[in-house]
Amino acid sequence: MVLIQGYMEIILSKCILRSCKASDVVSIALHGNNLNIARNLRDIFPFPYTLKDAEFFINNIANSDARQLILAIEVEGEAAGTIGAHFMGDVYQKNVEVGYWLGEKYWGRGIVTEALDALVSYLFENYNIQRVFADVFETNIPSMRVLEKCGFVQEAIHRKAIFKNRVVMDEYVYAKLNPSNQ
């Protein structure tokens, strides 16, 4: 891992996790503009996903909030997606929510599994947290498999908790506890 003046980089075998850069706008917009991605993410991730959306994300979200860590997932030299950790507050201050997406052309290669595993390890090693969790729409079976491969356990099903694209669906909650705090 490299951490120099706010720039972070974790080199893995299938991808690089790194801080987002202004030069990522085009590739983030290209890969993010995909209904198959947007249908599994919260509405804050629009579809269509334009250059302006990618610009706003990189300039105002990815690099601005100390309560989150958002990294580009670089594959074959381009930012092909993002992965993020959102630090919770108040009575949930020992919890971190993770989320991720990857361009469809890179699906099925184990890239997100590797990226998530590395991010969770980094979080447990560098922050005083107890639990990392992810909320998954009932239709997103591949994401559930990624979480399970990374040692996450299904904790709950929130029945009919999601309203996305005019459909009410269940939300699955997966979590992984910090092994050094158990």
C-alpha positions in Angstrom: 0.0 0.0 0.0 1.2 3.5 -0.8 -0.1 6.5 1.0 1.4 9.8 0.0 -0.1 13.2 0.9 -3.7 12.0 0.7 -3.1 9.8 -2.3 -3.8 6.2 -1.6 -2.9 3.1 -3.7 -3.2 -0.6 -3.0 -1.7 -2.8 -5.8 -3.4 -6.2 -6.1 -3.0 -9.0 -8.6 -6.2 -8.2 -10.6 -6.6 -4.5 -10.0 -5.3 -1.4 -8.3 -7.4 0.4 -5.6 -6.4 4.1 -5.7 -7.6 7.6 -5.0 -9.9 9.0 -7.7 -8.3 11.5 -10.1 -9.8 14.2 -12.3 -8.6 12.2 -15.3 -10.9 9.3 -14.3 -14.0 11.2 -15.4 -14.3 9.7 -18.9 -13.7 6.1 -17.9 -16.0 6.3 -14.8 -18.7 7.8 -17.0 -18.2 5.2 -19.7 -18.4 2.2 -17.3 -21.0 3.7 -15.0 -23.5 4.4 -17.8 -25.0 1.0 -17.7 -28.5 0.0 -16.6 -27.2 -3.3 -15.3 -25.1 -1.4 -12.8 -27.6 1.3 -11.9 -30.4 -1.2 -11.2 -28.4 -2.6 -8.2 -27.3 0.7 -6.7 -29.1 3.4 -4.7 -30.8 6.2 -6.6 -28.0 8.6 -5.9 -26.2 6.7 -8.8 -28.2 8.0 -11.8 -29.0 6.3 -15.1 -28.0 7.5 -17.6 -24.7 8.2 -16.0 -23.1 11.2 -17.8 -19.7 12.9 -17.9 -21.3 15.6 -15.6 -22.3 12.9 -13.1 -18.8 11.5 -13.1 -17.3 15.0 -12.7 -19.6 15.8 -9.8 -18.8 12.4 -8.2 -15.0 12.9 -8.4 -15.0 16.6 -7.5 -17.6 16.7 -4.8 -18.0 13.2 -3.3 -15.0 10.9 -3.8 -12.4 13.3 -2.5 -14.3 15.5 -0.1 -15.7 13.8 3.0 -13.6 12.6 5.9 -16.4 10.2 6.9 -15.8 8.1 3.8 -13.1 6.5 1.8 -13.8 6.1 -1.9 -11.3 4.5 -4.3 -11.2 3.9 -8.0 -10.9 0.3 -9.1 -8.3 0.5 -11.8 -8.2 -2.4 -14.3 -6.0 -2.6 -17.3 -5.0 1.0 -16.8 -8.4 2.6 -16.5 -10.8 3.4 -13.6 -13.4 0.7 -14.3 -15.5 1.2 -11.1 -15.3 2.4 -7.5 -15.4 0.9 -4.1 -16.2 2.8 -0.9 -16.3 2.7 2.8 -18.8 5.0 4.6 -18.0 5.5 8.3 -21.1 5.6 10.5 -21.7 7.9 13.4 -23.5 8.1 16.7 -24.2 4.7 18.3 -23.1 3.1 15.0 -19.6 4.6 15.1 -17.9 1.2 15.1 -19.6 0.3 11.9 -18.6 0.9 8.3 -20.8 0.4 5.3 -19.2 -0.7 2.0 -20.4 -0.4 -1.5 -18.9 -1.0 -4.9 -19.6 -1.3 -8.6 -17.5 -2.4 -11.6 -17.9 -2.0 -15.3 -19.7 -4.9 -16.9 -16.9 -5.8 -19.3 -14.9 -6.8 -16.2 -17.5 -8.9 -14.5 -16.8 -12.6 -13.6 -13.0 -12.2 -13.2 -12.9 -12.0 -9.3 -11.9 -8.3 -9.4 -14.5 -7.1 -7.0 -13.9 -10.0 -4.6 -10.2 -9.1 -4.5 -10.9 -5.4 -4.2 -13.5 -5.9 -1.4 -11.2 -8.3 0.5 -8.3 -5.8 0.4 -10.5 -2.9 1.4 -12.0 -4.7 4.4 -8.5 -5.8 5.5 -7.3 -2.2 5.2 -10.3 -1.0 7.3 -9.8 -3.5 10.1 -6.0 -2.8 10.2 -6.2 1.0 10.2 -9.4 2.0 11.9 -10.9 1.3 15.3 -14.0 -0.4 14.0 -15.9 -3.6 14.9 -18.1 -4.3 11.9 -18.2 -3.8 8.1 -21.6 -4.3 6.4 -23.3 -4.1 3.0 -26.9 -3.8 2.1 -27.8 -5.7 -1.1 -31.0 -5.7 -3.2 -32.6 -9.1 -3.4 -32.0 -9.3 -7.2 -28.2 -8.8 -6.9 -27.2 -12.4 -6.4 -23.6 -11.9 -7.8 -22.9 -9.2 -5.1 -24.2 -11.6 -2.4 -21.7 -14.2 -3.7 -18.8 -11.6 -3.6 -19.6 -10.8 0.0 -19.8 -14.5 1.0 -16.4 -15.2 -0.7 -15.0 -12.3 1.4 -16.2 -13.9 4.7 -19.4 -11.8 5.1 -22.3 -13.4 6.8 -26.0 -12.7 6.0 -27.4 -11.1 9.1 -30.9 -10.1 8.1 -33.4 -9.7 5.4 -35.3 -6.5 5.6 -38.6 -7.4 4.0 -40.0 -5.1 1.3 -37.5 -2.3 2.4 -36.4 -1.2 -1.0 -38.3 0.7 -3.7 -36.3 0.8 -6.9 -37.5 1.3 -10.4 -41.2 1.1 -9.2 -40.6 -2.3 -7.6 -40.7 -3.1 -3.9 -38.1 -5.7 -2.9 -36.2 -7.1 0.0 -32.8 -5.9 1.2 -30.2 -8.4 2.4 -27.8 -7.3 5.1 -24.3 -8.9 5.1 -21.6 -8.2 7.7 -18.1 -9.1 8.7 -16.8 -8.6 12.2 -13.2 -7.5 13.0 -11.4 -10.7 13.8 -9.1 -8.9 16.3 -12.0 -7.6 18.3 -14.1 -10.7 18.7 
